[in-house]
Amino acid sequence: MGTRYQGTTEDIRALNAFIKLMRAAESLTYRLHKPLSEHGLTASQFGVLESLLHLGPLCQTELGRKLLKSTGNITLVVDNLEKRNLVHRDRDSSDRRFITVSLTDDGRKLIRQVLPERVRHIRNEMDILNAEEQETLGRLCKHIGTQNRGHELET
């Protein structure tokens, strides 16, 4: 479904592209959420575990930046992971505001179990596009996602 907005040709083209992009992203996210929920994880929780697995311990602020989440949201996500003993926090002794988040053994075990399954599901979803189309989509999304016209993403 396209826009019903009565604007310029450029406005309508931009809105239609945006609507298609967002509907595709929401649809894909919805389909990929179910397998994560079977492990009791949200997409944000998975993102934290995956980041810690590949990047090592990170401060909460850095986790929020990497996952494009607000500090309040990332605190809630880490709180819930900590309750399940999947991560632990360490406060810097010289600056108690600085909190490093690390995987626990249970967290490492879970993410190593879930990650290959997640990759398989994503690959199955993306197989609708051929290799060249996947490369083009990736390039276009990066182009949109990394543009900065004087607006910083508030996290």
C-alpha positions in Angstrom: 0.0 0.0 0.0 1.4 3.4 -0.9 0.8 6.8 0.5 -2.4 8.7 0.1 -0.6 11.9 0.7 -1.3 14.6 -1.9 2.1 16.2 -2.4 4.8 16.6 -5.0 6.0 13.7 -7.1 9.2 13.7 -5.0 7.3 13.7 -1.7 5.1 10.8 -2.9 8.1 8.8 -4.2 10.0 9.3 -1.0 7.0 8.4 1.2 6.2 5.3 -0.9 9.8 4.1 -0.7 9.8 4.7 3.1 6.5 2.8 3.6 7.8 -0.2 1.6 11.1 -0.2 3.5 9.4 0.0 6.9 6.7 -2.6 6.1 9.4 -5.0 4.8 11.5 -4.4 8.0 8.5 -4.9 10.3 7.4 -8.0 8.5 10.9 -9.5 8.6 11.3 -8.6 12.2 8.0 -10.2 13.1 8.9 -13.5 11.3 12.3 -13.6 12.9 11.1 -12.8 16.4 9.3 -16.1 17.0 12.4 -18.3 17.0 14.1 -15.9 19.5 11.1 -15.9 21.8 11.3 -19.7 21.9 14.6 -19.1 23.8 13.0 -16.4 26.0 14.9 -13.6 24.2 13.9 -10.4 22.6 15.7 -8.9 19.6 17.4 -6.4 21.9 18.5 -9.1 24.3 19.9 -11.2 21.5 21.7 -8.1 20.2 23.4 -7.6 23.6 24.4 -11.2 23.8 25.7 -11.3 20.3 27.7 -8.0 20.7 29.3 -9.3 23.9 30.2 -12.6 22.3 31.9 -11.0 19.3 33.3 -7.8 20.9 33.9 -8.8 24.5 32.8 -6.9 27.6 31.4 -3.5 26.8 30.1 -0.6 28.9 26.3 -0.1 28.8 26.7 3.2 27.0 28.6 1.6 24.2 26.1 -1.3 24.0 23.3 1.3 23.6 25.2 3.0 20.8 25.9 -0.2 19.0 22.3 -1.3 19.2 20.7 2.1 18.7 19.0 1.9 22.0 18.5 4.6 24.7 20.4 4.4 27.9 17.1 3.6 29.7 16.2 0.9 27.3 19.6 -0.7 27.4 19.6 -0.7 31.2 16.2 -2.6 31.2 17.5 -5.1 28.6 20.7 -5.7 30.7 18.6 -5.9 33.9 16.5 -8.7 32.4 19.6 -10.6 31.1 21.3 -10.2 34.5 18.2 -11.7 36.2 18.6 -14.8 34.0 22.3 -15.0 34.8 23.2 -14.4 31.2 25.3 -11.3 31.8 26.9 -9.7 34.8 27.8 -6.0 35.5 31.1 -4.7 36.9 31.3 -1.1 38.2 34.5 0.7 37.7 36.1 1.3 41.2 37.3 4.8 40.3 34.1 5.9 38.5 31.0 4.0 39.6 28.9 5.5 36.7 31.0 3.3 34.3 29.5 -0.1 34.1 31.0 -2.9 32.1 28.7 -5.8 30.9 30.1 -9.2 30.3 28.7 -12.6 29.3 28.4 -15.3 32.0 29.1 -18.9 31.1 25.3 -19.4 30.8 25.0 -16.4 28.5 27.9 -17.6 26.3 26.4 -21.1 26.1 23.0 -19.7 25.1 24.2 -17.2 22.4 26.4 -19.9 20.9 23.4 -22.2 20.7 21.0 -19.5 19.3 23.3 -17.7 16.9 23.7 -20.4 14.2 19.9 -20.9 14.3 19.4 -17.1 14.0 21.7 -17.0 11.0 19.9 -19.8 9.3 16.5 -18.1 9.8 17.9 -14.8 8.4 19.5 -16.6 5.5 16.2 -18.4 4.7 14.4 -15.0 4.7 17.0 -13.3 2.6 17.2 -16.2 0.0 14.3 -14.6 -1.8 16.9 -12.2 -3.2 19.8 -13.4 -5.3 23.4 -12.6 -4.3 23.6 -9.4 -6.3 20.2 -8.2 -5.0 21.4 -8.8 -1.4 24.5 -6.8 -2.0 22.5 -4.0 -3.5 20.0 -4.0 -0.7 22.9 -4.0 1.8 24.6 -1.1 0.1 21.3 1.0 -0.2 20.4 0.4 3.5 23.9 1.4 4.6 23.7 4.5 2.5 20.4 5.5 4.1 21.5 4.4 7.6 24.8 6.3 7.6 23.7 9.6 6.2 24.0 12.5 8.6 22.4 15.7 7.6 23.1 17.5 10.9 20.9 15.1 12.8 22.3 12.9 15.5 20.3 9.8 16.5 19.3 10.4 20.1 19.9 7.4 22.3 
